[in-house]
């Protein structure tokens, strides 16, 4: 009996300890765990493979994805020594004069956005010089008959490739290129990125929706599926944020018209819960009840756009998706609440939305959500060397990858959600889709 009592008490206190409030310092400690693993096993490379403890590069040469992506998070967390070390590495080793082809979208949001944010937060003009050099090398993507960008560009030769692109990759550039224009005084970056947005918006369907894939040479849609998930997602985000950042009324008009169509046709209600599924862009007919981790950014956009009711209802659905297996899958069928894609790649979007909703509502339930997200990350994804993606959320089998956005976004949003509000002046900052904070300094 005595043994049983001891065991019960031990279990009780362990459970109680496990549920102690998570603090911003706890997040910072895990950030350092991930960063130090990168330093030990992948220093100077794009990313860390945490299970094999090996480096990973996207191309034949490293573009220092993780150090650039992670830098402004270090500054926000007050990690001055780590930030100084990352800065030395970047200025000693980074050059964009490389014989490689890159996917413009990923380079824009991770590297161009990271460099611009670093310049605004640190003040060293070398950040802006790197950003301008990179921006110039990316400009050839807009050399199409429609003004819609190609997906890939060669950094040395300017050769472009892949004429079939998607709204997210087309529309997620104005924050970065617009900021580059404002900081350098050269309007060409802003003009090219905005023209692409307008051209895409003008090709929406009769009922106001965009599809998933479009030919940038002909302007014809090649996939008519409309949704708010991957390949479309941040197009809507940037319409709203570009208006907020630059005061561009054209962007506000495009967002206002787009969100009406999205809420009319893409939004769905099942069991009294709000979801956003998939429909045909021309008819609005529902084609799928799929929702996933990438769609979980949308409550934050709705909240920023002033639609708190929809934002809160959708965030509740997102949280249900997370708690289904104590960590969210890449995709579920929300009609049956069964996973359609069982991986988890350390994504930040659901945490980002909780952060936005906490800011706009002040409701502590969103901080408690953040604590749940963080505990589950530590419990299921932490490894001896950093954090690992999950191959299967139902079994919690790990995958040997830790993308740079885990440090740029996932842990940043966890930290900001739990830190004092004065840590960052939310109302005077616009985050790009990689969570790099941009301030209107012009």
KAVENTA-V218299 format. One record per residue. N is the residue number from 1. RES is the residue in three letters. PHI is phi in radians with two decimals (* if undefined). BURIAL is 1 if it has 16 or more other C-alpha atoms within 10 Angstrom, else 0. Layout:
# KAVENTA-V218299
N & RES & PHI & BURIAL
N & RES & PHI & BURIAL
This chain:
# KAVENTA-V218299
1 & UNK & * & 0
2 & UNK & -1.00 & 0
3 & UNK & -1.08 & 0
4 & UNK & -1.08 & 0
5 & UNK & -1.10 & 0
6 & UNK & -1.07 & 0
7 & UNK & -1.10 & 0
8 & UNK & -1.13 & 0
9 & UNK & -1.13 & 0
10 & UNK & -1.05 & 0
11 & UNK & -1.06 & 0
12 & UNK & -1.09 & 0
13 & UNK & -1.22 & 0
14 & UNK & -1.09 & 0
15 & UNK & -1.12 & 0
16 & UNK & -1.08 & 0
17 & UNK & -1.11 & 0
18 & UNK & -1.11 & 0
19 & UNK & -1.74 & 0
20 & UNK & -1.05 & 0
21 & UNK & -1.00 & 0
22 & UNK & -1.43 & 1
23 & UNK & -1.99 & 0
24 & UNK & -1.07 & 1
25 & UNK & -1.14 & 0
26 & UNK & -1.08 & 0
27 & UNK & -1.14 & 1
28 & UNK & -1.04 & 1
29 & UNK & -1.08 & 0
30 & UNK & -1.27 & 1
31 & UNK & -1.05 & 1
32 & UNK & -1.13 & 1
33 & UNK & -1.05 & 1
34 & UNK & -1.24 & 1
35 & UNK & -1.14 & 1
36 & UNK & -1.15 & 1
37 & UNK & -1.16 & 1
38 & UNK & -1.03 & 1
39 & UNK & -1.03 & 1
40 & UNK & -1.26 & 0
41 & UNK & -1.99 & 1
42 & UNK & -2.45 & 1
43 & UNK & -0.96 & 1
44 & UNK & 1.49 & 1
45 & UNK & -1.90 & 1
46 & UNK & -1.22 & 1
47 & UNK & -2.77 & 1
48 & UNK & -1.90 & 1
49 & UNK & -1.68 & 1
50 & UNK & -1.28 & 1
51 & UNK & -1.39 & 1
52 & UNK & -1.51 & 0
53 & UNK & 1.00 & 1
54 & UNK & -2.18 & 1
55 & UNK & -1.36 & 1
56 & UNK & -2.43 & 1
57 & UNK & -2.08 & 1
58 & UNK & -1.27 & 0
59 & UNK & -2.30 & 0
60 & UNK & -1.16 & 0
61 & UNK & -2.26 & 0
62 & UNK & -1.31 & 1
63 & UNK & -1.88 & 1
64 & UNK & 0.98 & 1
65 & UNK & -0.93 & 1
66 & UNK & -1.15 & 1
67 & UNK & -1.04 & 1
68 & UNK & -1.21 & 1
69 & UNK & -1.10 & 1
70 & UNK & -1.52 & 1
71 & UNK & -1.08 & 1
72 & UNK & -1.22 & 1
73 & UNK & -1.13 & 1
74 & UNK & -1.03 & 1
75 & UNK & -1.11 & 1
76 & UNK & -1.11 & 0
77 & UNK & -1.47 & 1
78 & UNK & 1.32 & 0
79 & UNK & -1.56 & 0
80 & UNK & -1.17 & 0
81 & UNK & -1.16 & 0
82 & UNK & -1.13 & 1
83 & UNK & -1.12 & 1
84 & UNK & -1.11 & 0
85 & UNK & -1.15 & 0
86 & UNK & -1.12 & 1
87 & UNK & -1.08 & 1
88 & UNK & -1.06 & 0
89 & UNK & -1.04 & 1
90 & UNK & -1.10 & 1
91 & UNK & -1.32 & 0
92 & UNK & -1.40 & 0
93 & UNK & -2.02 & 0
94 & UNK & -1.44 & 1
95 & UNK & -2.51 & 0
96 & UNK & -1.64 & 1
97 & UNK & -1.44 & 0
98 & UNK & -2.18 & 1
99 & UNK & -1.48 & 0
100 & UNK & -2.45 & 0
101 & UNK & -1.77 & 1
102 & UNK & -2.19 & 1
103 & UNK & -1.45 & 1
104 & UNK & -0.99 & 1
105 & UNK & -0.96 & 1
106 & UNK & -1.16 & 0
107 & UNK & -1.23 & 1
108 & UNK & -1.12 & 1
109 & UNK & -1.31 & 1
110 & UNK & -1.50 & 1
111 & UNK & -1.57 & 1
112 & UNK & -1.09 & 1
113 & UNK & -1.08 & 1
114 & UNK & -1.13 & 1
115 & UNK & -1.17 & 1
116 & UNK & -1.16 & 1
117 & UNK & -1.13 & 1
118 & UNK & -1.05 & 1
119 & UNK & -1.09 & 1
120 & UNK & -1.18 & 1
121 & UNK & -1.49 & 1
122 & UNK & -1.79 & 0
123 & UNK & 1.55 & 0
124 & UNK & -1.24 & 0
125 & UNK & -1.12 & 0
126 & UNK & -1.14 & 0
127 & UNK & -1.08 & 1
128 & UNK & -1.18 & 1
129 & UNK & -1.08 & 0
130 & UNK & -1.11 & 1
131 & UNK & -1.10 & 1
132 & UNK & -1.14 & 1
133 & UNK & -1.04 & 0
134 & UNK & -1.16 & 1
135 & UNK & -1.01 & 1
136 & UNK & -1.10 & 0
137 & UNK & -1.25 & 1
138 & UNK & -1.53 & 1
139 & UNK & -0.95 & 1
140 & UNK & -1.03 & 1
141 & UNK & -1.04 & 1
142 & UNK & -1.52 & 1
143 & UNK & -1.44 & 0
144 & UNK & -2.17 & 1
145 & UNK & -1.06 & 0
146 & UNK & -1.68 & 1
147 & UNK & 1.53 & 1
148 & UNK & -1.35 & 1
149 & UNK & -1.38 & 1
150 & UNK & -1.25 & 1
151 & UNK & -1.47 & 1
152 & UNK & -2.17 & 1
153 & UNK & -2.52 & 1
154 & UNK & -1.54 & 1
155 & UNK & -1.19 & 1
156 & UNK & -1.64 & 0
157 & UNK & -1.64 & 0
158 & UNK & 1.32 & 1
159 & UNK & -1.14 & 0
160 & UNK & -2.02 & 1
161 & UNK & -2.67 & 1
162 & UNK & 1.32 & 0
163 & UNK & -1.46 & 1
164 & UNK & -1.79 & 1
165 & UNK & -2.20 & 1
166 & UNK & -2.26 & 1
167 & UNK & -1.01 & 1
168 & UNK & -1.12 & 1
169 & UNK & -1.28 & 1
170 & UNK & -1.33 & 1
171 & UNK & -1.64 & 1
172 & UNK & -1.84 & 1
173 & UNK & -2.62 & 1
174 & UNK & -1.19 & 1
175 & UNK & -1.07 & 1
176 & UNK & -1.27 & 1
177 & UNK & -1.20 & 1
178 & UNK & -1.12 & 1
179 & UNK & -1.12 & 1
180 & UNK & -1.06 & 1
181 & UNK & -1.09 & 1
182 & UNK & -1.12 & 1
183 & UNK & -1.43 & 1
184 & UNK & -1.79 & 0
185 & UNK & 1.43 & 0
186 & UNK & -1.78 & 0
187 & UNK & -1.29 & 0
188 & UNK & -1.08 & 0
189 & UNK & -1.14 & 1
190 & UNK & -1.05 & 1
191 & UNK & -1.09 & 0
192 & UNK & -1.14 & 1
193 & UNK & -1.19 & 1
194 & UNK & -1.22 & 1
195 & UNK & -1.06 & 1
196 & UNK & -1.11 & 1
197 & UNK & -1.05 & 1
198 & UNK & -1.12 & 1
199 & UNK & -1.08 & 1
200 & UNK & -1.18 & 1
201 & UNK & -1.03 & 1
202 & UNK & -1.17 & 0
203 & UNK & -1.75 & 1
204 & UNK & -1.13 & 1
205 & UNK & -1.33 & 1
206 & UNK & -1.00 & 0
207 & UNK & -1.67 & 1
208 & UNK & 1.69 & 1
209 & UNK & -1.89 & 1
210 & UNK & -1.84 & 1
211 & UNK & -1.66 & 1
212 & UNK & -1.65 & 1
213 & UNK & -2.36 & 1
214 & UNK & -2.45 & 1
215 & UNK & -1.46 & 1
216 & UNK & -1.36 & 1
217 & UNK & -1.48 & 1
218 & UNK & -1.62 & 0
219 & UNK & 1.39 & 1
220 & UNK & -1.63 & 0
221 & UNK & -1.27 & 1
222 & UNK & -1.90 & 0
223 & UNK & -2.53 & 1
224 & UNK & -1.71 & 1
225 & UNK & -1.30 & 1
226 & UNK & -2.04 & 1
227 & UNK & -2.95 & 1
228 & UNK & -2.08 & 1
229 & UNK & -1.62 & 1
230 & UNK & -0.91 & 1
231 & UNK & 1.55 & 1
232 & UNK & -2.23 & 1
233 & UNK & -0.54 & 1
234 & UNK & -1.29 & 1
235 & UNK & -1.02 & 1
236 & UNK & -1.18 & 1
237 & UNK & -1.01 & 1
238 & UNK & -1.33 & 1
239 & UNK & -1.04 & 1
240 & UNK & -1.25 & 1
241 & UNK & -1.23 & 1
242 & UNK & -1.16 & 1
243 & UNK & -1.14 & 1
244 & UNK & -1.10 & 1
245 & UNK & -1.40 & 1
246 & UNK & -1.84 & 1
247 & UNK & 1.19 & 0
248 & UNK & -1.43 & 0
249 & UNK & -1.17 & 0
250 & UNK & -1.06 & 0
251 & UNK & -1.17 & 1
252 & UNK & -1.11 & 1
253 & UNK & -1.07 & 0
254 & UNK & -1.14 & 1
255 & UNK & -1.16 & 1
256 & UNK & -1.03 & 0
257 & UNK & -1.25 & 0
258 & UNK & -1.20 & 1
259 & UNK & -1.18 & 1
260 & UNK & -1.09 & 0
261 & UNK & -1.18 & 1
262 & UNK & -1.10 & 1
263 & UNK & -1.23 & 0
264 & UNK & -1.34 & 0
265 & UNK & -1.88 & 1
266 & UNK & -1.48 & 1
267 & UNK & -1.07 & 1
268 & UNK & -2.53 & 1
269 & UNK & -2.15 & 0
270 & UNK & -2.33 & 0
271 & UNK & 1.02 & 0
272 & UNK & 1.41 & 0
273 & UNK & -1.70 & 0
274 & UNK & -1.60 & 1
275 & UNK & -2.44 & 1
276 & UNK & -2.23 & 1
277 & UNK & -1.79 & 1
278 & UNK & -2.27 & 1
279 & UNK & -2.41 & 1
280 & UNK & -1.34 & 1
281 & UNK & -1.14 & 1
282 & UNK & -1.57 & 1
283 & UNK & -1.91 & 0
284 & UNK & 1.40 & 1
285 & UNK & -1.23 & 0
286 & UNK & -1.21 & 1
287 & UNK & -2.02 & 0
288 & UNK & -2.82 & 1
289 & UNK & -1.92 & 1
290 & UNK & -1.64 & 1
291 & UNK & -2.52 & 1
292 & UNK & -2.75 & 1
293 & UNK & -1.12 & 1
294 & UNK & -1.24 & 1
295 & UNK & -1.17 & 1
296 & UNK & -1.22 & 1
297 & UNK & -1.31 & 1
298 & UNK & -1.21 & 1
299 & UNK & -1.00 & 1
300 & UNK & -1.13 & 1
301 & UNK & -1.17 & 1
302 & UNK & -1.03 & 1
303 & UNK & -1.12 & 1
304 & UNK & -1.10 & 1
305 & UNK & -1.41 & 1
306 & UNK & 1.66 & 0
307 & UNK & -1.66 & 0
308 & UNK & -1.15 & 1
309 & UNK & -1.06 & 0
310 & UNK & -1.10 & 1
311 & UNK & -1.05 & 1
312 & UNK & -1.19 & 1
313 & UNK & -1.13 & 0
314 & UNK & -1.21 & 1
315 & UNK & -1.12 & 1
316 & UNK & -1.08 & 1
317 & UNK & -1.16 & 1
318 & UNK & -1.07 & 1
319 & UNK & -1.15 & 1
320 & UNK & -1.10 & 1
321 & UNK & -1.08 & 1
322 & UNK & -1.14 & 1
323 & UNK & -1.33 & 0
324 & UNK & -0.96 & 1
325 & UNK & -2.28 & 0
326 & UNK & 1.12 & 1
327 & UNK & -3.02 & 1
328 & UNK & -1.37 & 1
329 & UNK & -1.46 & 1
330 & UNK & -1.09 & 1
331 & UNK & -2.70 & 1
332 & UNK & -2.34 & 1
333 & UNK & -1.63 & 1
334 & UNK & -1.27 & 1
335 & UNK & -1.26 & 0
336 & UNK & -1.97 & 0
337 & UNK & 0.98 & 0
338 & UNK & -2.09 & 0
339 & UNK & -1.15 & 1
340 & UNK & -1.86 & 0
341 & UNK & -2.54 & 1
342 & UNK & -1.57 & 1
343 & UNK & -1.34 & 1
344 & UNK & -2.41 & 1
345 & UNK & -1.89 & 1
346 & UNK & 1.14 & 1
347 & UNK & -1.23 & 1
348 & UNK & -1.78 & 1
349 & UNK & -1.02 & 1
350 & UNK & -1.17 & 1
351 & UNK & -1.26 & 1
352 & UNK & -0.98 & 1
353 & UNK & -1.14 & 1
354 & UNK & -1.08 & 1
355 & UNK & -1.10 & 1
356 & UNK & -1.09 & 1
357 & UNK & -1.18 & 1
358 & UNK & -1.10 & 1
359 & UNK & -1.09 & 1
360 & UNK & -1.39 & 0
361 & UNK & -1.90 & 0
362 & UNK & 1.25 & 0
363 & UNK & -1.40 & 0
364 & UNK & -1.13 & 0
365 & UNK & -1.09 & 0
366 & UNK & -1.33 & 1
367 & UNK & -1.22 & 1
368 & UNK & -1.14 & 1
369 & UNK & -1.00 & 1
370 & UNK & -1.05 & 1
371 & UNK & -1.10 & 1
372 & UNK & -1.07 & 1
373 & UNK & -1.02 & 1
374 & UNK & -1.13 & 1
375 & UNK & -1.02 & 1
376 & UNK & -1.19 & 1
377 & UNK & -1.03 & 1
378 & UNK & -1.13 & 0
379 & UNK & -1.17 & 0
380 & UNK & -1.88 & 1
381 & UNK & -1.99 & 1
382 & UNK & -1.22 & 1
383 & UNK & -2.27 & 1
384 & UNK & -1.04 & 0
385 & UNK & -2.13 & 1
386 & UNK & 1.51 & 1
387 & UNK & -2.20 & 1
388 & UNK & -2.11 & 1
389 & UNK & -1.11 & 1
390 & UNK & -1.89 & 1
391 & UNK & -1.26 & 1
392 & UNK & -2.63 & 1
393 & UNK & -1.25 & 1
394 & UNK & -1.37 & 1
395 & UNK & -1.83 & 0
396 & UNK & 1.16 & 1
397 & UNK & -1.13 & 0
398 & UNK & -1.53 & 1
399 & UNK & -2.16 & 1
400 & UNK & -1.44 & 1
401 & UNK & -2.75 & 1
402 & UNK & -2.45 & 1
403 & UNK & -1.14 & 1
404 & UNK & -1.06 & 1
405 & UNK & -1.20 & 1
406 & UNK & -1.10 & 1
407 & UNK & -1.48 & 1
408 & UNK & -1.32 & 1
409 & UNK & -2.10 & 1
410 & UNK & -1.03 & 1
411 & UNK & -1.32 & 1
412 & UNK & -1.12 & 1
413 & UNK & -1.19 & 1
414 & UNK & -1.02 & 1
415 & UNK & -1.13 & 1
416 & UNK & -1.14 & 1
417 & UNK & -1.12 & 1
418 & UNK & -1.77 & 1
419 & UNK & -1.44 & 1
420 & UNK & -0.98 & 0
421 & UNK & -1.03 & 0
422 & UNK & -1.26 & 0
423 & UNK & -1.00 & 0
424 & UNK & -2.57 & 0
425 & UNK & -1.42 & 0
426 & UNK & -0.92 & 0
427 & UNK & -1.24 & 0
428 & UNK & -1.97 & 0
429 & UNK & -2.34 & 0
430 & UNK & -2.07 & 1
431 & UNK & -1.48 & 1
432 & UNK & -1.26 & 1
433 & UNK & -1.27 & 1
434 & UNK & -1.78 & 1
435 & UNK & 1.21 & 1
436 & UNK & -1.47 & 1
437 & UNK & -1.31 & 1
438 & UNK & -2.04 & 1
439 & UNK & -1.88 & 1
440 & UNK & -1.40 & 0
441 & UNK & -1.63 & 0
442 & UNK & -1.64 & 0
